[in-house]
Amino acid sequence: MRLVVRSKFEVGDTVEVVHYTPGQYAPGVNHELGTEALFQRIVGRRYRIMGFDDHGHIELHPTRRDWIWVKPEDIRLAPRRRKSR
């Protein structure tokens, strides 16, 4: 059975990350891949939605080589920036 979750967001929308919940790791697990630092850096920044997973998480690409999935409640639609004349 495949879980499909509807979202108010669409692929291509520009969103701002407003929150980050730190990851939880099993006792004794040393997590040194830089994931926590990457998630902390994205808060307050804008990204384009690249896709969704089967659980409704939103795919963002904060760098060329990194892609992450965030919960819909951790982002908001970014207001459009005005073009200067």
N, C-alpha and C positions, 0 to 999 in steps of 0.2 A: 504494500500500500504506500502510495506516495502522498506526502503531506504538501499541500499547496496553500500558501498564506498570501492573502491579498495585502497590498500596501498602498499608502497614499503617495508613494514615490514611484517614479518611472526611470528606466534606463535613460541616461543623458541629463537628468536633473542635476543641478549644482546644489550641494548641501554643505552645511557647516557642522562639524563635529562639536557637540556641546558638552559631552560627558564621556567619561571612560571608567569602566569598572575593572579594577585590577584582577588579573587572572588568579585562579586558585590551583595550586599544585600539590601533589601528594607530599606528605612529610618525607624529608630527605632528598627530594628531587631538586637538583641544582639547575635552574633554567638560565642559561647563559647566551641565548641566541639574540638578545637585544630586543625581544618582542615587547617587553614592558616599556622600554625607552621609546620605541617607535610609537606605541599607542599614546604615551604621554605627550609626544611631540605633535600629534595630529589634532589635539583638542584646540579649538578656536580657528582652525584652518578650513578652507573650502576645497572640496573635491567633487568630481563628476561621478555619478553612479555608473558603474560599469556592468552591474548585473545583480542577480539575487540567487541565493541557494535554496534548497528544498524546504528550509526551515524559516524562511523569511528574512534571513540576515542579508545585509546589503554589502556588496563588493565594492571596495574603493582601492585605488592604486596610488598610495602616497609617494612612491618613488618608482622609477622605471623597473626595478627588480623586485619590489615588494608589492604584494596585494594582500588585503586584509578584509575581514568581514565584521561588520558592526551591527548591533541591534538597532532597529528602527527608532527606539526611544532615546538613543544616544546621538541622534542627528536631527537637524531641522532644515527645511528648505531655505536656501540662502537668498536674500533679497537681490534682485537684479541690480547690478551696478549701472549708474548713469554714465552714458558716454559724454565725454567732454567735447565741446565744439571747437 
